[in-house]
Amino acid sequence: MFYIHHTTCISPQQTFPNVDIAVLHPPIDGQLRVIEPPYTGIPSGVLRRMSRSVRMGVGAALPLLNGVAAPDGIIIGTANAGMEECFDFLKQIVEYNEGLLTPGNFVQSTPNAIAAQLGMLSGNKGYNITHVHLGLAFENAVTDASMLIQQYPENSYLLGAVDDISSYNYTLNLLAGWYKNAHTKAQNFYDTNSPGSIAGEGVAMFMVNGNAANALAQVKAFCSSHTTEANAVEEQLKNFLNKNLAEGEKIDVLLSGENGDNRLSKFYTACEELIPEEALVLRFKHLCGEYPTASAVALWLACYVLQNKPLPAHIIKKNFTVGQFKNLLIYNCYKGVQHSFMLVKA
């Protein structure tokens, strides 16, 4: 499909600009909010007018845009970016009786504000698109990037995903039972036999193309589906592995999107039982929390793991091993309906 050459991540942990995931930062009031950097690359006059989601996305992407040749396009996945600004703008319509409204909230109230801002700041006039598909938004962005690279192998693309916690989506998901109570700790939320997870947010960006030289990792294959049946997910994974693993190859690492919600355990258990008994099993949702495009953080972490960097004990679920990992499988499930598999190779 494509190769990843550079990547950045802004998350609730120390992942930007210097990476140190050994220390686990806990949730506050039931939310894992990102640790925002100083954003030194964004002009101050522009920065103060940016919404939170826009500055997160732009802040993570600018080091990639400034450090290498300009990409041929910008592809972003998101589910909730711009939601807070959208509701602020709608409230102003009522408050000011459709009079003089703040233009900033209007301009940044749509999900494509991040990709648009990146295009303007970097002077990039190439392909620019945003995919908004809830729990498969990043996966659809991956599909887009892979199709473009298949057609134009020499082109490079900025691929990424951004989602933030807005009061709107947090309140609705809390009332719907998708989050645990505010006193749940990240260290033990996998062990709580109860529904719900921890609200999260984050951004991950990748510079991708079809060139294998000096790549961090290769996204070899992926697939996604909508189903509420664990048997269907299990069958899909069997077909996925049979199709994309060469004879004699096996999965070395499973990066599981397990999120502490006991209603979703059946999906993760079914997938875990299909990989080799000796495979290393890792989890990542205690780092970033649960949100629609958390799989982008998983891909960032996959690149980290495949570079054979030290793994902190808190991300390891089973079979701590030290060695060269070749095939890493990411499985993520969003709200028990949207599922995705991604095969990442060293």
C-alpha positions as CSV (number, residue, x, y, z in Angstrom):
1,M,0.0,0.0,0.0
2,F,2.4,2.7,1.2
3,Y,5.4,3.5,3.4
4,I,5.6,5.8,6.4
5,H,8.7,8.1,6.4
6,H,8.0,10.6,9.1
7,T,5.4,10.8,11.9
8,T,4.4,13.0,14.8
9,C,1.8,12.6,17.5
10,I,0.2,15.1,20.0
11,S,-1.6,13.1,22.7
12,P,-2.4,13.0,26.5
13,Q,1.1,11.6,27.0
14,Q,4.6,12.9,26.3
15,T,4.7,12.2,22.5
16,F,5.6,15.6,21.1
17,P,8.1,16.9,20.4
18,N,10.2,14.5,22.5
19,V,8.8,11.0,23.0
20,D,8.7,9.5,26.5
21,I,5.8,7.1,27.0
22,A,7.3,5.5,30.1
23,V,5.5,7.9,32.4
24,L,1.8,7.5,32.2
25,H,-0.2,10.7,32.7
26,P,-3.6,10.0,34.3
27,P,-7.0,11.2,33.2
28,I,-8.5,14.3,34.9
29,D,-12.2,14.3,35.6
30,G,-12.6,11.2,33.5
31,Q,-10.9,12.8,30.4
32,L,-7.5,12.2,28.8
33,R,-6.8,15.6,27.2
34,V,-3.7,16.2,25.1
35,I,-0.5,17.8,26.4
36,E,-0.4,20.8,24.1
37,P,3.1,22.0,23.1
38,P,4.1,25.7,22.7
39,Y,3.3,25.6,18.9
40,T,6.4,27.6,18.1
41,G,6.0,27.0,14.4
42,I,2.7,28.8,14.1
43,P,2.7,32.7,13.9
44,S,1.2,34.1,17.1
45,G,-1.4,36.2,15.3
46,V,-2.6,33.1,13.5
47,L,-2.4,30.9,16.6
48,R,-4.6,33.0,18.8
49,R,-7.4,32.8,16.2
50,M,-7.3,29.0,15.9
51,S,-9.7,26.6,17.5
52,R,-8.2,23.9,19.7
53,S,-8.6,21.1,17.2
54,V,-7.1,23.2,14.4
55,R,-4.0,24.2,16.4
56,M,-3.5,20.6,17.5
57,G,-3.7,19.4,13.9
58,V,-1.5,22.2,12.5
59,G,1.0,21.9,15.4
60,A,1.5,18.2,14.7
61,A,1.7,18.6,10.9
62,L,4.0,21.6,10.5
63,P,7.2,19.8,11.5
64,L,6.5,17.3,8.7
65,L,5.7,20.0,6.2
66,N,8.7,22.1,7.1
67,G,11.2,19.3,7.4
68,V,10.8,17.6,4.0
69,A,9.7,18.4,0.4
70,A,6.2,19.7,0.1
71,P,3.6,16.8,-0.2
72,D,1.4,16.4,-3.2
73,G,-1.7,16.4,-1.0
74,I,-3.2,16.7,2.4
75,I,-5.6,13.9,3.7
76,I,-7.2,14.2,7.1
77,G,-9.6,12.0,9.0
78,T,-11.8,13.3,11.8
79,A,-15.2,12.8,13.4
80,N,-15.6,15.7,15.8
81,A,-13.1,18.4,14.8
82,G,-14.9,21.8,14.6
83,M,-17.9,20.6,16.7
84,E,-17.2,23.0,19.5
85,E,-16.9,26.0,17.2
86,C,-20.0,25.0,15.3
87,F,-22.1,25.1,18.5
88,D,-20.5,28.3,19.6
89,F,-21.5,29.9,16.3
90,L,-25.0,28.6,16.5
91,K,-25.3,30.0,20.1
92,Q,-24.1,33.3,18.9
93,I,-26.8,33.4,16.2
94,V,-29.4,33.2,19.0
95,E,-27.5,35.4,21.5
96,Y,-26.9,38.2,18.9
97,N,-30.2,37.7,17.1
98,E,-28.4,37.0,13.9
99,G,-26.5,40.3,14.2
100,L,-22.7,40.8,14.2
101,L,-21.3,37.3,14.7
102,T,-17.7,36.2,15.3
103,P,-16.3,35.0,11.9
104,G,-13.6,32.8,13.5
105,N,-16.2,30.4,15.0
106,F,-17.9,30.2,11.6
107,V,-14.7,29.6,9.6
108,Q,-13.5,26.9,12.0
109,S,-16.8,25.2,12.5
110,T,-16.4,22.6,9.8
111,P,-14.2,19.5,9.9
112,N,-12.2,20.5,6.9
113,A,-10.8,23.6,8.7
114,I,-7.6,21.6,9.7
115,A,-6.7,20.5,6.2
116,A,-7.6,23.9,4.8
117,Q,-5.5,25.7,7.3
118,L,-2.5,23.4,6.6
119,G,-2.9,24.1,2.9
120,M,-2.9,27.8,3.4
121,L,0.0,27.9,5.9
122,S,2.2,25.7,3.8
123,G,1.1,27.2,0.5
124,N,0.1,23.7,-0.7
125,K,-2.3,23.9,-3.6
126,G,-2.5,20.1,-4.2
127,Y,-5.1,17.6,-3.3
128,N,-6.8,18.6,0.0
129,I,-9.6,16.5,1.5
130,T,-11.1,15.6,4.9
131,H,-12.9,12.3,5.6
132,V,-15.6,12.4,8.3
133,H,-16.9,8.9,9.0
134,L,-17.0,8.5,12.8
135,G,-14.9,5.5,13.9
136,L,-13.7,4.8,10.4
137,A,-12.7,8.4,9.5
138,F,-8.9,7.7,9.6
139,E,-9.4,4.3,7.9
140,N,-11.1,6.1,5.0
141,A,-8.2,8.6,4.9
142,V,-5.9,5.6,4.7
143,T,-7.9,4.2,1.8
144,D,-7.7,7.5,0.0
145,A,-3.9,7.8,0.5
146,S,-3.3,4.2,-0.7
147,M,-5.4,4.7,-3.8
148,L,-3.5,7.8,-4.7
149,I,-0.1,6.3,-4.1
150,Q,-1.1,3.3,-6.2
151,Q,-1.9,5.6,-9.0
152,Y,1.0,8.0,-8.4
153,P,3.8,6.0,-6.7
154,E,6.3,8.9,-6.7
155,N,3.9,11.3,-4.9
156,S,4.0,12.0,-1.2
157,Y,1.0,12.8,1.0
158,L,0.4,14.2,4.4
159,L,-2.0,11.7,6.1
160,G,-3.4,12.2,9.6
161,A,-6.3,12.3,12.0
162,V,-7.5,14.8,14.6
163,D,-10.2,14.6,17.2
164,D,-10.7,16.7,20.4
165,I,-13.1,16.5,23.3
166,S,-15.9,19.0,22.9
167,S,-18.5,19.6,25.6
168,Y,-21.1,18.5,23.1
169,N,-19.7,15.1,22.1
170,Y,-18.5,14.4,25.7
171,T,-21.9,15.0,27.3
172,L,-23.8,13.0,24.7
173,N,-21.4,10.0,25.0
174,L,-21.4,10.2,28.7
175,L,-25.2,10.1,28.9
176,A,-25.2,7.3,26.4
177,G,-23.0,5.2,28.7
178,W,-19.9,5.2,26.5
179,Y,-17.7,6.6,29.3
180,K,-17.0,5.4,32.8
181,N,-17.3,7.7,35.8
182,A,-14.8,10.5,36.5
183,H,-12.9,8.5,39.1
184,T,-11.7,5.7,36.9
185,K,-7.9,5.5,36.6
186,A,-6.0,4.8,33.4
187,Q,-3.8,2.2,35.1
188,N,-6.6,-0.2,35.9
189,F,-9.5,0.7,33.6
190,Y,-8.9,-2.5,31.6
191,D,-9.7,-4.5,34.7
192,T,-13.0,-2.9,35.5
193,N,-15.8,-5.2,34.5
194,S,-18.2,-2.5,33.5
195,P,-19.4,-0.7,30.4
196,G,-17.8,2.5,29.2
197,S,-14.3,3.8,28.6
198,I,-12.3,7.0,29.2
199,A,-12.9,10.0,26.9
200,G,-9.8,10.8,24.9
201,E,-8.4,12.9,22.1
202,G,-5.3,13.3,20.0
203,V,-3.7,13.8,16.7
204,A,-1.2,11.8,14.6
205,M,0.3,12.8,11.3
206,F,2.3,10.7,8.8
207,M,4.3,11.6,5.6
208,V,3.6,8.6,3.3
209,N,4.6,7.6,-0.2
210,G,5.4,4.5,-2.3
211,N,9.2,4.6,-1.7
212,A,10.5,1.8,0.6
213,A,14.0,3.4,1.1
214,N,14.6,4.6,4.7
215,A,10.9,4.1,5.6
216,L,9.9,3.7,9.3
217,A,7.2,1.1,8.4
218,Q,5.0,-0.1,5.7
219,V,1.2,-0.2,5.9
220,K,0.8,-3.5,4.0
221,A,-2.9,-4.0,4.1
222,F,-6.1,-3.0,6.0
223,C,-9.8,-3.6,6.0
224,S,-12.9,-2.3,7.8
225,S,-16.4,-3.4,8.4
226,H,-19.7,-2.6,10.1
227,T,-21.1,-5.5,12.3
228,T,-22.3,-6.2,15.8
229,E,-21.4,-9.9,15.6
230,A,-18.1,-11.2,17.1
231,N,-18.2,-14.2,14.8
232,A,-18.3,-11.9,11.7
233,V,-15.2,-10.0,13.0
234,E,-13.4,-13.3,13.7
235,E,-14.1,-14.5,10.1
236,Q,-13.0,-11.2,8.6
237,L,-9.7,-11.4,10.5
238,K,-9.1,-15.0,9.3
239,N,-9.6,-13.9,5.7
240,F,-7.5,-10.8,6.2
241,L,-4.5,-12.8,7.5
242,N,-4.8,-15.5,4.9
243,K,-4.9,-13.0,2.1
244,N,-2.1,-10.7,3.3
245,L,0.5,-12.9,5.1
246,A,2.9,-14.9,3.0
247,E,3.3,-18.6,3.6
248,G,5.3,-19.2,6.8
249,E,4.7,-15.6,8.1
250,K,2.9,-14.9,11.3
251,I,1.8,-12.0,13.4
252,D,4.5,-10.9,15.9
253,V,2.6,-8.1,17.7
254,L,-1.1,-7.4,18.2
255,L,-1.8,-3.8,19.0
256,S,-5.3,-4.0,20.5
257,G,-7.8,-1.2,20.8
258,E,-9.2,-2.8,23.9
259,N,-10.8,0.1,25.9
260,G,-12.1,-1.3,29.2
261,D,-15.7,-1.5,28.0
262,N,-16.9,-5.0,28.9
263,R,-19.5,-4.9,26.1
264,L,-16.7,-4.9,23.5
265,S,-14.5,-7.5,25.1
266,K,-15.9,-10.3,22.9
267,F,-14.5,-8.7,19.8
268,Y,-11.0,-8.2,21.2
269,T,-11.0,-11.7,22.7
270,A,-12.0,-13.3,19.4
271,C,-9.2,-11.5,17.6
272,E,-6.6,-12.3,20.2
273,E,-7.4,-16.0,20.0
274,L,-6.6,-16.0,16.3
275,I,-3.0,-14.8,16.6
276,P,-0.1,-17.0,17.6
277,E,0.1,-17.9,21.3
278,E,3.6,-16.4,21.5
279,A,2.7,-13.1,19.9
280,L,3.3,-9.9,21.9
281,V,-0.1,-8.2,22.8
282,L,0.0,-4.5,23.4
283,R,-2.8,-2.0,24.3
284,F,-2.9,1.8,23.8
285,K,-6.3,3.2,24.8
286,H,-5.0,4.0,28.3
287,L,-2.6,6.4,26.6
288,C,-5.0,8.4,24.6
289,G,-8.5,7.4,25.7
290,E,-11.4,6.4,23.5
291,Y,-12.3,8.6,20.5
292,P,-13.3,7.9,16.9
293,T,-9.8,8.3,15.3
294,A,-7.7,6.7,18.0
295,S,-6.5,4.2,15.4
296,A,-4.2,6.9,14.1
297,V,-2.4,7.0,17.5
298,A,-2.2,3.2,17.2
299,L,-0.4,3.5,13.9
300,W,2.0,6.1,15.3
301,L,2.7,3.6,18.2
302,A,3.1,0.8,15.7
303,C,6.0,2.8,14.0
304,Y,7.5,3.3,17.5
305,V,7.3,-0.5,18.3
306,L,8.7,-1.6,14.9
307,Q,11.8,0.6,15.5
308,N,12.5,-1.7,18.4
309,K,12.4,1.1,21.0
310,P,12.0,0.3,24.7
311,L,8.4,-0.7,25.6
312,P,7.0,0.5,28.9
313,A,5.4,-2.3,31.0
314,H,2.0,-0.4,31.1
315,I,1.3,-1.0,27.4
316,I,2.1,-4.7,27.5
317,K,-0.8,-7.1,28.1
318,K,0.9,-10.5,27.3
319,N,4.2,-12.0,26.3
320,F,6.9,-9.4,26.9
321,T,9.6,-10.1,24.4
322,V,12.7,-8.3,23.1
323,G,13.6,-8.8,19.4
324,Q,13.0,-7.8,15.9
325,F,9.3,-7.5,15.1
326,K,8.2,-7.9,11.5
327,N,4.4,-8.1,11.3
328,L,2.2,-6.0,13.6
329,L,-1.6,-6.2,13.5
330,I,-3.7,-3.3,14.7
331,Y,-7.3,-4.0,15.6
332,N,-9.7,-1.3,16.6
333,C,-13.4,-1.3,17.4
334,Y,-15.6,1.8,17.8
335,K,-18.8,1.5,19.8
336,G,-19.2,-2.2,18.9
337,V,-20.2,-1.4,15.3
338,Q,-17.2,-0.1,13.3
339,H,-14.1,-2.4,13.0
340,S,-10.8,-2.1,11.3
341,F,-7.6,-4.2,10.9
342,M,-4.3,-2.8,9.7
343,L,-1.2,-4.9,8.9
344,V,2.0,-2.9,9.5
345,K,5.4,-4.3,8.5
346,A,8.9,-3.3,9.6
